[in-house]
């Protein structure tokens, strides 16, 4: 979800930055016989861009906070632990980069044209939301296991269901889950602290159907 929202934002924002440059610098558009500041429907164009970005940013925010709330209802899960320290550090780094980029874009829009008020306000609000997600959420990023699925809640929200699962394996520092429909999901192994890896796989071993799910190179973590 997070990667998709960032992609949509870039697809929308980059053309609007170029649009803002034409307006802010009043660049002549010979083919239309006007200059940048004479372009009609400026605010309406920015409103459309703001609506598109705002919709996806809102969905991302709701999903992030909701997943964090669910993952921290520890009593509802068979097992739960904080996301590993290395993964938490990477998550915070990525979030800071996202905030920095959004603020840079918002400043650019603010400097170039007042018509972009709605869009640069949205980017500032989204940056503040991400900042709160770091400050209030970083100690709540968790990986939790229920009888039906694994819930991973940090910068990305991921739910890995056991239904249809046929293989679990570790490859290149990631835990892979392969399904009968040829779907493959994974999460970084450093999402778990070293002390939690064995506990995690032993818990999975209890919950999955061993007659249907093959455990690959995870046997060294499982107690017999």
C-alpha positions, 0 to 999 in steps of 0.5 A: 500500500505504501509503495503504491501511494508513493507511486500515485503521488509522484505520478500526480505531483511531478506534472503539477510541479511542471505546471507550477513552474510555468505559472510561477515563472510566467513562461510563454506557451506559444502554441496557446498564445498565452503565458503561464499565469494566464492558464485557465482553471489553475485552481481547479487543476490543483483541486483535482490533483489534491483530491487524488493524492488526498484520497490515497494518503487518507487510505494509507493513514487509516490503514496504518493506524488501524493495523497498528491498533489491531497488532497491539491487541496482544490478547487476541493473538497466539504470539506477538512481539515488537518489530526487530530493532534493525527493521524499526531503524529502517522503517523510521529512516524511510518515513523521514525520507518520505516526510522530507520529500513531501515537505520539499514538494510543498515548499516548491508549490508554495513558492511557485503559485498560490493556486496550489494552496490545497495541494501543498497544505495536503502535503504538509498535513500528510507529513505531520501524520507521518511524523506522528506515526514515527513519534507515537508508533515506533514503539508499537510496530509489531509482528503478531500471529493468530490462528489464521494469519500473521499481521505485520504492522510498521511502515507497511501493513501486511497480513499473511494468511495461512489458508492456501499456504503450501510452503514456508522458507527462508531465502536471502534474509527474508521469510517466504510464503508460497501459496497453491495459487502460485502467489508468493509473499514475504517479509524481512527476517530482521522484522524479528529480533534474533531472540524471537526467530525460534519462538516465531517459527515454533509458533507457526509450526503449531498453527499450520497444517504440516500435512499440507505446508512444507517447511523449508530451511526453517528446521534449525529454528524449530524444536523437536 
